[in-house]
Structure formats: C-alpha cells, structure tokens
Amino acid sequence: MFLVKQLEAAIILSLVFLACGCGGSNEPSSGDKKGGPFLRCAPPEDDGVRESFKLGPLVVKRDGYELEIKGIDRGVVVLGVLAGLNESNDETKKNVRFFLERFKAAEVQAILVAGGIGLKEEDVRGNLESLSAAPVPVLISPGAQESLDVFRRQIAAARKRSPQLVDMTLARRARIGQISIVSLPGYHNSYYLEARERGCSYEAGDLDDVVALASEDTVPFLLSASPPRGKSPRSVDRGRGGVNIGDPALADRLSKAGIGFGVFGHVYEAGGNATLSDGETPVVQGSWQESLFLQAGSADAVPVSLVDGGLSVGMAHIVEFSGPRGSYRTVAASRGAR
C-alpha cells in the first residue's frame, strides 16, 4: 500500500510538472515577484544564430549569446550611452540625431541603450528606425517599459535592414577591445512593468548568470535599465523622494563579483549621476577611475527635473576606457541647439 501511494504521488507530481510548462520550453519562463507575473527574458542560452557583418572598419560576429566587435586599432574603447527614448515623436527624433552626431564626432565604437525603447509598438518601431542611422553596433537592453513580444518582433524586423541593432536579450555578452559588456534585461521590481505580464523582470538566478558571463579575462561592464541600490544623493538610483530605490540584491552581487563598471537607466531624475562602484563616492566628468556606475538619464525631449536641481530635455554620455580605467562625459541636448 505504501508503494502504491508513492507511485500515485509521483504520477500526480509528474502531471503538475507537465501542466506548469516546466519541461524545458524555449519560451521565456514566467514567475511571481511581489504578487505580479513577469517574464524572465534573458537566459544565457544559445539560440543557434551565427552571423558576421562589417560596419566600416569594424567586424561584428555573433555566435549565440556571444557578440564580438573587432577592428579597433587603438587601445582606447569609446562607447556612446543612451536610455529613455520613450515616445518616438519629432522632438525625440531630433535628440537622437543630435546625439548620434556627437557620438560620430567622438568616434564611438558601439552605442549602449539601457532601456526605454518604448511601450507602444509604433514607438519601438520609430525609435529603432532612429537608432538605425548609427554606423556602429547599437546594443539594446529592454527595461521596465518594454513588452518583450513587441521588442523582439520589432528589433527582428528592423535588423533585416539594419543588422547593427543588437537585441541584448539574445546576445548577452559583447566583447570589444578589453571590455566585456554584459546585459541584464528587465527591471528588478515587477510592480513597475508597464507591459504588465509581458514585461521583463529578473530574479536571483539571472544575477548568477551575470556574474558567470562577466568572469572572463576582460573588464566587465554591466548594461541594465535596473540600477543597483546606492548610498548617497549622487547615486545612480536616487529618486525624487530623496531615497535610493535601486536593487539591493544587484548591488550586493556586483560588489562580491568585483564588477566595477555599469551604465543604468529608468531612474531618469538621477540622470548624469555617477559614483564609484561603492555606490557612494561621486565621480566627476573627465576623471579616470578604476570603477564607475553611471545613470544614463532620459534621451527624449520631455523635461525632467533632476535630483541635483537641474532640468534635462535629453541627455546622453560618452564613456571611454583606457586599459582597466574608465571615464565619462555628458552630452546634453538643448532645444536651441538641435
């Protein structure tokens, strides 16, 4: 009788297992965090895609979740940084053109986008079209705003004409010179997902993946819309209420793993804030540091009151690496200069 009951229990568990879709599906898994559903949209799994293409002097090769950008003939790596394009209206398009011109003048070798590509399908399509004017790889990681379905559908369509647009939910690590750019798509708190159950969040296992992807003989640089929890008014996660609202689990994992560089989005009122990886010590523009956390802020033209008392109508940044040290400078849009 005992063995029969054990067998019955095993059968019931097997049926439950199959019903919940736990049988190795390639679809993004869903879970529950703080009461809301979400998608885990970035497993470091090989999707089988192999491709190679040229962009001027650069050669871009993708092998599953690995991306490699070659053709840099100098020791300095130069990156453009954006986030928060949001609505693809005329003013935002002007901002993007302005930033792309500044990136070209700085000879950036890649552009990083830390979320904010748009919620509505037409906005995602329009923002990707604006970014497709870039002559270098554009590495895009969605944040709290995007629907994963819309994002993947639109970026796949755009890449037929503009292969330099890279979906960083699929290519998780991009190597460029001495830098490894590792993506952490989504946002840590599912309450803020604007696409609701089709939005992206992450959990502890995804942080383990970030650490594993960063454990290479390069300088790891995290690309994520979700900022780590900081400790000061100059931190990348400083909210309007005078509190730091980033992810404490992310801050802890980055610290323990020794990942000292990252660019983040979502908390646009902290745009331009930068600290060392301790989340506390401010970093000024132009100074070379052995760690740097930078809040990208919002690139769109909607005025944002910054926590330092300023007003932004769009900002971007240029980050440079020389060996293991990095520095940044901010490019601010103004309505009269675009």
Buried (B, 14 or more C-beta within 10 A) or exposed (E): EEEEEEEEEEEEEEEEEEEEEEEEEEEBBBBEBEEBBBBBBBBBEEEEEEEEEEBEEBEBBBBBBBBBBBEBEEEEBBBBBBBBBBBBBEBBBBBBEBBBEBBBEBEBBBBBBBBBBBBBBEBBBBBBBBBBBBBBBBBBBBBBBBBBBBBBBBBEEBBEEBBBBBBBBBBBBBBBBBBBBBBBBBBBBBEBBBBEEBBBBBBEEBBEBBBBBBBEEBBBBBBBBBBBBBBBBBBBBBBEEEEBBBBEBBBEBBBEBEBBBBBBBBBBBBBBBBBBBBBBBEBEEEEEBEBBBBBBBBBBBBEBEBBEEEEBBBBBBBBBBBEEBBBBEBBBBEEEEB
